[in-house]
Amino acid sequence: MLKTHLELLTGPVDRALAGRAPWQIVTITTSTVLGLVWLWDLLSEDESLYARARRRFFKLARKIPAVQRKITAEIDKINEGFVKDASQHGAFTTRLPEQGLKQDEILKKVDDYLALGHYRWKEGFLSGGVYYFDPELVKLVTEVYGKASYTNPLHADVFPGVCKMEAEVVRMTATLFNGDGNACGTMTTGGTESIMMACKAYRDYARDVKGITKPNIVLPKTAHTAFDKSAKYFGMYTKTVPVHPDSTEVDIQAMERAINGNTVMLVGSAPNYPYGTIDDIEAIAKLGKKYNIPVHVDACLGGFLIIFMKKAGYSIKPFDFSVDGVTSISADTHKYGFTPKGSSVILYSDKIYRHYQYTVTTEWPGGVYGSPTVNGSRAGGIIAATWATMMNFGLEGYVERTRRIIDTARYIETELRKIDNIYIFGTPATSVVAIGSKDFDIFRLSGELNGLGWNLNSLQFPSGIHICVTHMHTQNGIADKFVADVRSKVALCMQNPEKPVEGKMAIYGVAQEVPDREVVGEFTKCFIDSMYYTVESTN
């Protein structure tokens, strides 16, 4: 029987190759094998054939002279606008002064530079960005940073005190997130680096333990873009899954369908950036346990709110290490931890994962080298300032400020829901309240509010805007003014609901309609370029 089956398989091959020269047989065999390998690689990619074909189509289309000229013209037009804006910042210093400036001159220039810009962020007109401002705290962290400004935890034997502060920040944070004695982590320079470190750790863990060489990350489409950045840096692929349109929480069934043999981590947000809603972390953790995949909870934005919300009198869904299956958490101390910018914490449930975060070189002539994060040398001043800020607030201080922030966010949400012609995305869990409209272009509302001094964040797919409530918004009258301004500007928009959005806000709407996302990327690069614009002095 076995012989008969073999003959059925080999017979056609023998007949096809009968009478052929050896070199022909070798050529056919080699071509067939290479073709099958190519086909396997083509079909085994995580990115769909449709997505790859679409990207290839647009890439070829951009080579058409007429299309290329149109894109170039649009980029030049955008650049002109960005350059014009940057040129309003006054004269630039493009060469070192022949003689060093006196300290009072330097401080005067710093004050002048910091006065650039027209947004009234100290008065609470900014969405996110600045999470706390108190001159007394600024005085404290300035003095602490000054004392530790030249320290470097890379040299642990020279600066053990700074290393001790970092260890204490990590341990205090791990305790707040219900980590046990095995919980561990490091400080980083921000949420993006914290997320990058988790991705790097799980990529290397999966390669070493499971032999995965084409790693992918399964995450909600609302997860922070830092995961996409990490994937680009570390040769990974992001498999985004949809969220429920009403709740804006991740579709767990879609997430499970997206998992395959190359999946090295699952991601949930607590909360997500666009809408401020929390994914079902318990359900994601169950998937992680079921398929033996690490689960990362991104709490960068609101982590230092959700850990205090229960004590502040608010209920919150389980999200931290108390959930079986959660293996890592990222949380930014420089947001609702109120520390100076440049500090975050990445936590793991076990040291085995943190070890894969490290980078170690043993064969360098300069000696054995190891670093816990992206940077080698790190700013000891930021570590010390973060430690000092946490010690300054204490548990009661954080709980009280969390209560005020969440109270304010819930008040704003409640009042906005009373306004006709706009709606709220999902049910905000912490401090972000996102607004949309089915009756007019929501970016018109953003533009109108911008004219009153408000700086909100724009969302896409679908169009929306959000306000990220911070301690700055808890000042007397700020929440009421925001609601009143929204109410009046919605009424204005409804006087002519079909009117298209104009000015800078129009860019956000147009960008969504461009099918070739690479072109949108080119526009974004122009904006980043404008941040580095300088004009040579004529003196």
N, C-alpha and C positions, 0 to 999 in steps of 0.2 A: 504493500500500500504506500509506504513512504517513498519507495523508488518511483512509483507511478506519479506521485505528486511532484517529485523532483524533476522528472522528465517533462511534466507539464510546464514547469518554470524554465527549465534550461533548454528545452527543445527549440522554441522560437529564437532564442539567442544563438544557438548553434547554427540554425539554418540561416540566420541573418549574417553571420560571420563566415559562413562556408565560402571557401575559395578566395578569401581576402588575404592580402599580404600581411606579414606580421606588423609592419609599421602602421598599416591601416587599423588593425585591431587595437594596437596601443593607442593610436590617436582617438579612435571612437570611445574606448574605455575611459581615457583621461578626460575627454570632453564631457562624457556622460557623468562622471564622478564630480567634476568641477561644476557642471550645470546643476546637479542635485544639491551640492553644497550651497551654491548661490540661491537656489530656490528655497532651501531650508532657512538660510539667513533672512531672505526676503519675507518669508511667512512667519518666522519666529520673532520678528521685531514687535515690541509692545505698541509702537505707533501704527495705526491702521494704514492699509494700502491707500485708502481714500485721502487721508491726511497727507501722506507723503506725495501722492500724485498732485494734490491741490497745491502744496508748497512748490513742487517742481514746476507746475504750470505757471504760477505767478512769477517764479524766478526767471523763466524763459520770457514771459510777457514783458518783464522790466527791461529786457535787452532790445525790445523793439524801439527804434529811434524815436518815434512819436511819443510813445509812453514814457521813455526815458527823459525826453525834453519836458514833458508835463510834470513829472515828478521833480526834476531839477528846479523848474520854475517855482513850484510850490515850496520846496525846501528853501530856496533863496528868499522867497517872500516871508516865510516864517522866521528865517535867520535875521532878516532886516528888523522885524518886530522885536525879537529878543535882544538884538544888539542895541536898538534904540532905547529899550528899557534899561539895559545895563549902563548905557552912557549917561543916564540921569544921576548916577551915583557920584559924580564929581571926578576930580583929578585922581589918577592912580599913581602909586609909587612903583616904578618898574626897575629901579636900580638902587643898590644900597647907597645910603647917604655917605658922603666922604667922611664926615665926622658923626659919631654916634649922637643921637638926640638925648637931651636931658630928660630925666624921668617925668617931670611935669609936662613936658611937650608930648611925650609918648602917651601919658594918661589922657591928655586933652584930645589927641587923635583917636584914641580908643573910644572915648565918649562920643566923638563925632561919628565914627563908624557905626557904633551901636545905635545911634539915633536915626540911621537910615531906615526907610520903610515907614508906612503910614498906619499899619494895623495897631489897634489899641489893645495889645495882648494883656497888659497888666490890668486892664479893666474887665477882662473876661470875654472879649469879642473873638477869640481864637478857638477853633475846634481842635482839641488836643494840643500837641506841640509843646506847650508849657503847662505842666501839671500842678505846679505849686510855686508860689513866690512869697517869700517873707524875708524882709531885710535882715532880721535877726538870724535866720537860718543861713542866709547868704554869708553873713559875717562869720558864722561858725565854720562853714565848709571852706570858706576862703582861707581862714587861718589854718585849718587842718590840712588842706591841700598844700598850702605853703610849707608846712613843716615836713610833709612827705613828698614834696614835688620832685626830688631828685632820687627817690628810692626806686628800686627795681626788683620785683620778686623773682626775676630770673636768677638773681644771685641770692639764693635763700640763706646761705651762710652769712652773708653780709647784712641782709635786712630781714632777720627772722621775725621781727615785730610786724612787718607788713604782711608776711605770709600768715602769721597768726590771725591778723584781722580778716584776711580773705577766708581762712578756714572757718572763722566764727560766722562770717556773713553766710557762707554756704550752709553751715550747720543750722543756724537760726532759720534760714529759709526752708531747708529740708524739713525741719520740725513743723513749721507752719503748714506745709503741704502734706502732713501726716506721714512723713518718711520714718522708717524704723532705723535701727542701728546700722543696717547695711546701706542705707541711702547715702549718696555722696554726690559730688559735682565739682564745678569750678565757677569762677566768675569769668565773664567775657566783656567785650566792649559794647554789647547791645544785643537786641533780640535777633538780628540777622546772624551774628556770629554764634549765638546760642543754638539757633536752628541748624546752622551749618555744622556745628560740632556733633549734634545728634545724628545728622545724615551721614557724616563721615564715620562716626562710630558704628552705625548699623551697617553701612556698606562694607567696612572692613571685617566686622563680626560675621556677616553673612558669607563673605568670601572665604574666611578662614574656617568657619564651622560648617557651613553648608555647601561650599564650593560654588556659590553663585557669582557669575562673572558679568552678567547683564542685569544689574540691580534696578528695580523700579520702586517708586514710592506711591502708595495709594492714598489719596487725600481728597477732601471735599474741594469743589471749585472755589469756595470761599476761604480756603486756607491761605495763609500769608504768602506773598510772592517770594519770600526768602527761601521757600522750599524749591521753587523753580530756579532761583539763583544757585542754590546748593547743588541741584542736579546738574546744572551747566558746569559748575566748578569741578564736580567729582565724577563726571561721566555716568550719571544716573538718568532715569527717565521718570517723569511724573505722570501718573495715570489719574486724572481728575475725574471725580464722580459728581453727579448733580445733587442739588439740595431740594427739599420739598418747597414748592413755590410759596406756600402759605407760612410755614414755620421757619423757613430758611435754614433748617437744620439738615445735616447730611442724610441722604437716602441710604440707610443701612443695607438694604437688599442690593442696591447698585454697587455699594462698596464691596460686598462679598463677591459679586460677580466679577469685579475687576481684579480680584486677587488671583495670582498665578504662581508658578514655581519660582519666578524671579523676584517676587515681592519681598523686600527686606524691612519695610516698616509701614505701619498704618498711622494716620494722623487724624486728630480731632482738635477742634479749637474751643477754648474756654476763656473768653468768647472769641468769635471771629471778628475781623476788622470791619467788613462792610456794614453788617447789620447788628452787631453786638449780641448775637444769639449764641447759645452754647450747644454744641453737638452732643448727641447721646453717647457720652464717654463710656458708660457701662456697656452699651451694646457693642461699641468698637472694641473695647477690651475683651469681650467675649469672643469676638472674631480673632483677636490676637491669640488668645488661649487656644482656640479651636485649630488654628493653622500654624501655631508656634511661630508667631511673628511679633516682634517688639511693637509697642504702641507708644507713640509720642503725643503728649498733650501740649499744645501751644497756648500758654497762658501769658504770653509776652505783654499783651495789651492790658488785660484786666486782672492779671494774677494777684497783684497786691491790693485788689478790692475783694475778689471772691473768697480769699482766705480769711477775710475779716467780716464778711457779710452775715454769717450766722450769729456771731457775737453782736453785730449791729442790729439784729432783729429781723433779718431777711432770710427767707428760705432759698436754698440753692441746690441744684442737682449735683450728685456726686461727680467729682472730676479729678481727684488727686490720687496719691499713692494708697489711699484707703480702698480704691477700686482695684480688685485683683486683675492683673493683666497690664496695668499701666506701668511702663518701664522707664519713662523719662518725661520731664516737664521743663519747659523754658518759661522764665518769668523775668520781666524787666524791672529792676529796682529803680531805673531812672524814669519810670512813668509814675505809677501810683505809689511807689516807694519813696518818691519825692527827692531822690538823690540827684546829683549833677549828671548831665548827659555823659554817656560813655560807660554805663555799667548795667549788667544783666547777670542772671544766674542760669546755668544749665544743670539740671539734677537728674540722677539715675537711681533706679531702685537697687542696683547692685554694682559693685566695683568692676565686674567683668566688662560692662559696657563702657565705663569711663576709661578703662585701659585701652580700648580701641579708639578712643578719642585722641589719645596722646600720639605725638609723633616722636619717634626715637631713632637716632642715627648712631651706629656703633663703630663705623669704620672711618670716620672723618679724621684727618690728621690733627685737626684742632681739638680733638678729644671726644669722648662720648657725650652726645648732646640729646637732650630730651626737653620737650615743651608741651604743656597741657592744652594749649589753645592755638589759634592761628599765629598770634604774635609770639616772638621770642621775648624780647624786652617788653615789659608792660608797665603802665603808669601806676606806680605805687600810690601816687596822690589821689587818684580816683578810687582806689580800693579803700584808702583811709577815709576819704570823704563819704563813701557809701556806708562804711562801718559807723562813722560818727552820726550820720543822718538817722540810721536805724536806731542807734542808742538814744538819740535825741527824742524821737517820737515815742518809742516804746509801744507795747501792745495797746494800751488805752488810747494813746494818741492816734494810732492808725485806725482803731475801731471808730473813734469819734469822727474822724475825717471821712472815713468810708460811709458812715451813716449820713453825713451831710451831703456827700456827693451823690449817693444813691437816692436819697430823698429828693434832691434837685432834679436828677435824671427822670425819676418817676413822675414828678410834677410836670416837667416839660412834656413827657410822653402823653400824660393824661390830657393836658390842655391842647396839645396838637391834634389829638384824636377828635376833639370837638370841632375842628375847623373843616368845613366842607371843601371838597375838590382836591384834597390830599389824603394820603394814607400812610400808615407806619408799616415798615417791613417787619414781619414776624412779631415776636414778643421779646423786646430787649431784656437781657438778663442783668446787665451791669450799667454801663455809663454811656453807651452809644445808642443814639436814636436816629434811625434812618427814615427819610421821607421820600415818597414818590407821588406821582399824580397820573391819573388816566384822562384828565381833562385839558391839560396844557403841558408844554415842555418844562419839566422841572428845573432845567438849567436856567430858564428865565427867572425863576424864583431865586436861584443861587446868585445870579447876576444882580438882581434887585437888592438882595440882602448885602451883597458885597458893597454896593453903593452906600449902604448905611454903616459900613465899617466891619461887618461880620465876615469872617473867613471860615467857610465850611469846606468839607471834603466832598469831591464829586465821585460818583459810582457809575459803573457801566454794566450792561447786560443783566438786568435792565437798568435804564437811567434812574439815578437817584442821587440824593445828597444826604450827608449825615452830620450831626453835631456830636462830638465826643466831649461829654461833660467832664470837667476837671474841677479841682478845688477853686479855681479862679471863677467859676460860674456860681459858686455858692455865696458870692458877695451879694449884699442886699440889692434887690431890684433887677439884677442881671437876667435871671430866668424869666421874670415877668416882661422885661423889655424884649427879650428874644421872641417870646410867644406873641406879643403884641405886634412886633415887626413882621413876623411870619403872617399873621392874620391880615394885616393891612396890605402886604405885598401879594398875597394870594388873591385878595379881592381885586387888586390892580391887574394881575395876570388874567383874571377871569373877565375883565372888561373886553379883552380881545384874545380869547384862548387860542385862536389859530395863528397868532403872530409868532413868527420864528424867532429863535434866540439869536442875539447879536453879540458882537464883541468877542472877548476872550472866551466866554462861556460856550460860544458856538463850537469851539474846537473839540470839546468833549463829546458833543452830539455827533459831529461829523466823523470823529475818529471811530465811533462804533460802526459807522456805515461803510467804512473802507474794508473790503474783503481781504485785501492783501495786508496782513498784519505787520509784515516786514516794513512796509511804507510808514505805518504808524510808528514803528520802532525808529526809523530814520528821523522822524519829526521829534521824537523824544530825545534822541541824541543831540539834536540842535539845541534843545532847551538846556541839556546838561552842559553843552559847550558854552552857552551864554553865562553860566556861573563862573567861568574862568576868563571872561572877557576883560581886557585891559586896554588902555589907550596910552601910547608913549607920550611922555611929557615933552612939551616944546621948549622948556627952559634949558 
